[in-house]
Amino acid sequence: MGTHWIDEGCINCGACAQVCPVDAITEQEESHVIDKEVCTDCGNCDTVCPVDVIHWE
């Protein structure tokens, strides 16, 4: 199970979803959300987020 999540402050740019190899990130109303059941914790999303709002436990 994934331990990454997207915090408030997401600008909905979609950079994270573009680099997710397992399509665990989807666009919701005003931000993106990581499906923890699908996420493999590869960290790709964290490295491309321009506003540094992706975190992990």
MOPAC internal coordinates of N, CA, C and O (Angstrom, degrees):
PM7 1SCF
backbone

  N    0.0000 0     0.00 0     0.00 0    0    0    0
  C    1.4457 1     0.00 0     0.00 0    1    0    0
  C    1.5158 1   110.28 1     0.00 0    2    1    0
  O    1.2310 1   120.80 1   -40.70 1    3    2    1
  N    1.3146 1   116.07 1   139.30 1    3    2    1
  C    1.4534 1   120.96 1  -179.17 1    5    3    2
  C    1.5089 1   112.89 1   -73.34 1    6    5    3
  O    1.2310 1   121.26 1   -27.20 1    7    6    5
  N    1.3053 1   115.19 1   152.80 1    7    6    5
  C    1.4571 1   120.52 1   178.79 1    9    7    6
  C    1.5285 1   111.82 1  -120.58 1   10    9    7
  O    1.2310 1   120.36 1  -171.20 1   11   10    9
  N    1.3255 1   116.92 1     8.80 1   11   10    9
  C    1.4581 1   120.73 1   177.54 1   13   11   10
  C    1.5258 1   110.44 1   -86.72 1   14   13   11
  O    1.2310 1   120.39 1   -32.97 1   15   14   13
  N    1.3253 1   116.85 1   147.03 1   15   14   13
  C    1.4588 1   120.98 1   173.38 1   17   15   14
  C    1.5118 1   109.24 1  -148.39 1   18   17   15
  O    1.2310 1   120.89 1   -20.93 1   19   18   17
  N    1.3363 1   115.90 1   159.07 1   19   18   17
  C    1.4608 1   122.16 1  -179.95 1   21   19   18
  C    1.5195 1   108.40 1  -105.56 1   22   21   19
  O    1.2310 1   121.14 1   -57.14 1   23   22   21
  N    1.3059 1   115.42 1   122.86 1   23   22   21
  C    1.4598 1   123.15 1  -176.80 1   25   23   22
  C    1.5294 1   111.23 1   -84.92 1   26   25   23
  O    1.2310 1   121.19 1    -7.79 1   27   26   25
  N    1.3291 1   115.32 1   172.21 1   27   26   25
  C    1.4594 1   120.18 1   174.31 1   29   27   26
  C    1.5261 1   108.45 1   -58.26 1   30   29   27
  O    1.2310 1   120.62 1   -30.00 1   31   30   29
  N    1.2952 1   116.42 1   150.00 1   31   30   29
  C    1.4553 1   120.38 1  -178.69 1   33   31   30
  C    1.5116 1   112.36 1   107.46 1   34   33   31
  O    1.2310 1   120.47 1   174.54 1   35   34   33
  N    1.3335 1   116.71 1    -5.46 1   35   34   33
  C    1.4643 1   120.86 1   177.01 1   37   35   34
  C    1.5258 1   109.08 1   -59.06 1   38   37   35
  O    1.2310 1   120.68 1   -49.11 1   39   38   37
  N    1.3290 1   116.31 1   130.89 1   39   38   37
  C    1.4675 1   120.43 1  -179.32 1   41   39   38
  C    1.5291 1   111.41 1   -96.29 1   42   41   39
  O    1.2310 1   120.63 1  -172.45 1   43   42   41
  N    1.3289 1   116.39 1     7.55 1   43   42   41
  C    1.4637 1   122.38 1   175.08 1   45   43   42
  C    1.5255 1   112.98 1    59.77 1   46   45   43
  O    1.2310 1   120.55 1  -142.27 1   47   46   45
  N    1.3212 1   116.56 1    37.73 1   47   46   45
  C    1.4645 1   120.39 1  -178.28 1   49   47   46
  C    1.5253 1   112.47 1   -78.75 1   50   49   47
  O    1.2310 1   120.20 1   153.71 1   51   50   49
  N    1.3427 1   117.23 1   -26.29 1   51   50   49
  C    1.4543 1   121.05 1   178.23 1   53   51   50
  C    1.5158 1   115.82 1    86.69 1   54   53   51
  O    1.2310 1   119.97 1  -177.62 1   55   54   53
  N    1.3301 1   117.66 1     2.38 1   55   54   53
  C    1.4663 1   120.37 1  -179.44 1   57   55   54
  C    1.5270 1   111.10 1   -59.01 1   58   57   55
  O    1.2310 1   120.53 1   141.00 1   59   58   57
  N    1.3065 1   116.60 1   -39.00 1   59   58   57
  C    1.4656 1   120.92 1  -178.68 1   61   59   58
  C    1.5240 1   111.70 1   -65.03 1   62   61   59
  O    1.2310 1   120.47 1   135.97 1   63   62   61
  N    1.3131 1   116.71 1   -44.03 1   63   62   61
  C    1.4634 1   120.95 1  -178.91 1   65   63   62
  C    1.5262 1   111.57 1   -64.17 1   66   65   63
  O    1.2310 1   120.76 1   147.05 1   67   66   65
  N    1.3129 1   116.15 1   -32.95 1   67   66   65
  C    1.4674 1   120.31 1  -178.75 1   69   67   66
  C    1.5216 1   112.68 1   -67.58 1   70   69   67
  O    1.2310 1   119.90 1   152.13 1   71   70   69
  N    1.3264 1   117.79 1   -27.87 1   71   70   69
  C    1.4702 1   120.18 1  -177.05 1   73   71   70
  C    1.5234 1   113.66 1  -102.74 1   74   73   71
  O    1.2310 1   119.82 1  -179.47 1   75   74   73
  N    1.3263 1   117.94 1     0.53 1   75   74   73
  C    1.4630 1   120.77 1  -179.53 1   77   75   74
  C    1.5284 1   109.79 1   -76.76 1   78   77   75
  O    1.2310 1   120.04 1   -62.13 1   79   78   77
  N    1.3332 1   117.52 1   117.87 1   79   78   77
  C    1.4657 1   120.37 1  -176.57 1   81   79   78
  C    1.5305 1   114.34 1   -74.00 1   82   81   79
  O    1.2310 1   120.11 1   166.13 1   83   82   81
  N    1.3320 1   117.39 1   -13.87 1   83   82   81
  C    1.4664 1   120.22 1  -177.68 1   85   83   82
  C    1.5270 1   112.91 1  -118.11 1   86   85   83
  O    1.2310 1   120.53 1  -167.01 1   87   86   85
  N    1.3155 1   116.60 1    12.99 1   87   86   85
  C    1.4722 1   122.24 1   179.51 1   89   87   86
  C    1.5238 1   113.22 1    52.59 1   90   89   87
  O    1.2310 1   120.66 1  -135.74 1   91   90   89
  N    1.3323 1   116.34 1    44.26 1   91   90   89
  C    1.4600 1   121.47 1  -179.69 1   93   91   90
  C    1.5268 1   112.49 1   -86.62 1   94   93   91
  O    1.2310 1   120.14 1   173.21 1   95   94   93
  N    1.3383 1   117.35 1    -6.79 1   95   94   93
  C    1.4617 1   120.54 1  -175.54 1   97   95   94
  C    1.5195 1   109.56 1  -112.31 1   98   97   95
  O    1.2310 1   121.58 1   -53.16 1   99   98   97
  N    1.3264 1   114.59 1   126.84 1   99   98   97
  C    1.4607 1   119.92 1  -179.71 1  101   99   98
  C    1.5142 1   110.37 1  -126.91 1  102  101   99
  O    1.2310 1   121.55 1   -24.99 1  103  102  101
  N    1.3185 1   114.63 1   155.01 1  103  102  101
  C    1.4520 1   120.78 1   178.20 1  105  103  102
  C    1.5164 1   109.53 1   -82.89 1  106  105  103
  O    1.2310 1   121.04 1   -51.51 1  107  106  105
  N    1.3059 1   115.61 1   128.49 1  107  106  105
  C    1.4588 1   122.00 1   173.90 1  109  107  106
  C    1.5261 1   106.29 1  -110.91 1  110  109  107
  O    1.2310 1   119.17 1     8.36 1  111  110  109
  N    1.2792 1   119.19 1  -171.64 1  111  110  109
  C    1.4571 1   122.71 1  -173.06 1  113  111  110
  C    1.5298 1   114.42 1   -43.46 1  114  113  111
  O    1.2310 1   119.96 1   114.95 1  115  114  113
  N    1.3160 1   117.67 1   -65.05 1  115  114  113
  C    1.4636 1   119.36 1  -176.43 1  117  115  114
  C    1.5251 1   113.04 1  -124.14 1  118  117  115
  O    1.2310 1   120.53 1  -164.79 1  119  118  117
  N    1.3125 1   116.59 1    15.21 1  119  118  117
  C    1.4622 1   119.98 1   178.91 1  121  119  118
  C    1.5243 1   108.67 1  -158.69 1  122  121  119
  O    1.2310 1   120.97 1    -0.06 1  123  122  121
  N    1.3017 1   115.75 1   179.94 1  123  122  121
  C    1.4588 1   121.96 1   175.50 1  125  123  122
  C    1.5273 1   108.27 1  -106.50 1  126  125  123
  O    1.2310 1   120.83 1   -25.27 1  127  126  125
  N    1.3243 1   116.02 1   154.73 1  127  126  125
  C    1.4590 1   121.86 1  -177.24 1  129  127  126
  C    1.5237 1   109.30 1  -131.75 1  130  129  127
  O    1.2310 1   120.61 1   -39.28 1  131  130  129
  N    1.3238 1   116.43 1   140.72 1  131  130  129
  C    1.4534 1   121.91 1   178.33 1  133  131  130
  C    1.5261 1   108.83 1   -99.78 1  134  133  131
  O    1.2310 1   120.71 1   -54.12 1  135  134  133
  N    1.3166 1   116.26 1   125.88 1  135  134  133
  C    1.4592 1   122.04 1   176.33 1  137  135  134
  C    1.5215 1   107.56 1   -81.30 1  138  137  135
  O    1.2310 1   120.17 1   -71.60 1  139  138  137
  N    1.3127 1   117.28 1   108.40 1  139  138  137
  C    1.4631 1   121.80 1  -175.44 1  141  139  138
  C    1.5253 1   112.65 1   -66.94 1  142  141  139
  O    1.2310 1   120.01 1   160.24 1  143  142  141
  N    1.3092 1   117.59 1   -19.76 1  143  142  141
  C    1.4602 1   120.89 1   178.39 1  145  143  142
  C    1.5346 1   111.09 1   -76.38 1  146  145  143
  O    1.2310 1   120.37 1   157.58 1  147  146  145
  N    1.3238 1   116.89 1   -22.42 1  147  146  145
  C    1.4596 1   121.83 1  -177.24 1  149  147  146
  C    1.5351 1   111.94 1  -103.79 1  150  149  147
  O    1.2310 1   120.40 1   148.08 1  151  150  149
  N    1.3157 1   116.84 1   -31.92 1  151  150  149
  C    1.4663 1   123.15 1  -176.99 1  153  151  150
  C    1.5263 1   111.44 1   -56.56 1  154  153  151
  O    1.2310 1   120.76 1   -44.19 1  155  154  153
  N    1.3334 1   116.16 1   135.81 1  155  154  153
  C    1.4662 1   121.47 1   178.58 1  157  155  154
  C    1.5308 1   112.41 1  -106.88 1  158  157  155
  O    1.2310 1   120.32 1  -172.55 1  159  158  157
  N    1.3335 1   116.99 1     7.45 1  159  158  157
  C    1.4684 1   122.77 1   179.42 1  161  159  158
  C    1.5215 1   113.56 1    60.40 1  162  161  159
  O    1.2310 1   120.43 1  -143.23 1  163  162  161
  N    1.3196 1   116.78 1    36.77 1  163  162  161
  C    1.4717 1   119.81 1   179.90 1  165  163  162
  C    1.5307 1   111.53 1   -70.40 1  166  165  163
  O    1.2310 1   120.10 1   152.72 1  167  166  165
  N    1.3334 1   117.41 1   -27.28 1  167  166  165
  C    1.4625 1   121.34 1   178.22 1  169  167  166
  C    1.5143 1   115.28 1    88.19 1  170  169  167
  O    1.2310 1   119.84 1   179.21 1  171  170  169
  N    1.3324 1   117.91 1    -0.79 1  171  170  169
  C    1.4671 1   119.81 1  -179.91 1  173  171  170
  C    1.5193 1   112.00 1   -57.53 1  174  173  171
  O    1.2310 1   120.47 1   137.97 1  175  174  173
  N    1.3143 1   116.71 1   -42.03 1  175  174  173
  C    1.4629 1   121.01 1  -176.88 1  177  175  174
  C    1.5295 1   111.26 1   -63.06 1  178  177  175
  O    1.2310 1   120.98 1   138.96 1  179  178  177
  N    1.3062 1   115.74 1   -41.04 1  179  178  177
  C    1.4598 1   121.48 1  -178.59 1  181  179  178
  C    1.5202 1   111.96 1   -61.25 1  182  181  179
  O    1.2310 1   120.44 1   143.54 1  183  182  181
  N    1.3092 1   116.77 1   -36.46 1  183  182  181
  C    1.4593 1   120.15 1  -175.84 1  185  183  182
  C    1.5239 1   113.47 1   -76.54 1  186  185  183
  O    1.2310 1   119.77 1   158.29 1  187  186  185
  N    1.3323 1   118.04 1   -21.71 1  187  186  185
  C    1.4705 1   119.67 1  -177.36 1  189  187  186
  C    1.5217 1   114.23 1  -103.04 1  190  189  187
  O    1.2310 1   119.40 1   172.46 1  191  190  189
  N    1.3088 1   118.76 1    -7.54 1  191  190  189
  C    1.4713 1   121.02 1  -177.48 1  193  191  190
  C    1.5286 1   110.55 1   -66.02 1  194  193  191
  O    1.2310 1   120.20 1   -62.07 1  195  194  193
  N    1.3402 1   117.22 1   117.93 1  195  194  193
  C    1.4594 1   119.66 1  -177.02 1  197  195  194
  C    1.5332 1   114.59 1   -74.01 1  198  197  195
  O    1.2310 1   120.26 1   164.57 1  199  198  197
  N    1.3271 1   117.12 1   -15.43 1  199  198  197
  C    1.4641 1   119.75 1  -179.43 1  201  199  198
  C    1.5286 1   112.55 1  -115.15 1  202  201  199
  O    1.2310 1   120.23 1  -170.36 1  203  202  201
  N    1.3260 1   117.16 1     9.64 1  203  202  201
  C    1.4669 1   123.86 1   173.12 1  205  203  202
  C    1.5330 1   112.89 1    52.26 1  206  205  203
  O    1.2310 1   120.39 1  -128.13 1  207  206  205
  N    1.3441 1   116.87 1    51.87 1  207  206  205
  C    1.4563 1   120.30 1   179.23 1  209  207  206
  C    1.5288 1   113.03 1  -112.85 1  210  209  207
  O    1.2310 1   120.13 1  -169.23 1  211  210  209
  N    1.3322 1   117.35 1    10.77 1  211  210  209
  C    1.4586 1   120.51 1   177.12 1  213  211  210
  C    1.5231 1   107.40 1  -100.13 1  214  213  211
  O    1.2310 1   121.33 1   -53.58 1  215  214  213
  N    1.3315 1   115.06 1   126.42 1  215  214  213
  C    1.4621 1   120.83 1  -176.04 1  217  215  214
  C    1.5247 1   109.51 1  -126.64 1  218  217  215
  O    1.2310 1   120.87 1   -12.03 1  219  218  217
  N    1.3199 1   115.94 1   167.97 1  219  218  217
  C    1.4592 1   121.34 1   175.82 1  221  219  218
  C    1.5105 1   109.51 1  -144.99 1  222  221  219
  O    1.2310 1   121.52 1   -24.62 1  223  222  221
  N    1.3128 1   114.69 1   155.38 1  223  222  221
  C    1.4755 1   121.30 1  -178.52 1  225  223  222
  C    1.5125 1   109.93 1   -86.86 1  226  225  223
  O    1.2310 1   120.10 1   180.00 1  227  226  225

